[in-house]
Amino acid sequence: MDKKISEKIINRLTLYHCILDDYINKNIEFIASNQIATLLDIDDSQVRKDISVLNNSGKCRVGYIVKELKKSIETTLGFSKTKNAFIIGAGNLGMALAKYDNFTNYGLNIIALFDNDTKKIGQTVNNKLILDIEKLPNLSKKSNVDIAILTVPKNFAQSTADFLVKSDIKYIWNFTPAVLSVPKNVQVWNENLMGNFLQFTYNI
């Protein structure tokens, strides 16, 4: 991306992308900002403001060309550039993420899973091999992988993160409920599953 886009805008653009994908499957050529806004229950002006970062002006009284807008989102957010990654931890969550094929639509290619459980090592999940965690440093260099999706139990999260840092992993997508301590040159994105759930249920 040439310019910094906020996390909130990125989140909304990915939702717009899902809507556009659905429109393409239905052979609908155009979409208006108010249609997107209605589907997501947000303000029309917010949709237009978000789309303005894509340099996609649309057409007067017609709306946006669905295929062009979808491509603009993919180009701006880097979907077209494939990024290889490892899943660390072949438990229930790691297995579920390995089976999620939609990652490839957004440019994320899961190469393999890693674990220290000898009963799991050698098995495959969705055509992805589960490997011994000790093999990660060598394979990350060979495959030029610097992204890890961390799904290990909380009490192993920090020690595993330390191991990943020593293995030259630069980006950690953290699905554990642990706050990780890493060097400044390593970026961590915390996926707070329980926090998201509590936001959802707070007013129920």
Secondary structure, 3 states (H helix, E strand, C coil): CCCCCCHHHHHHHHHHHHHHHHHHHCCCCEECHHHHHHHHCCCHHHHHHHHHCCCCCCECCCEEEHHHHHHHHHHHHCCCCCEEEEEECCCHHHHHHHCCHHHHHHCEEEEEEEECCCCCCCCEECCEEEEEHHHHHHHHHHHCCCEEEECCCHHHHHHHHHHHHHCCCCEEEECCCCCCCCCCCCEEEECCHHHHHHHHHCCC
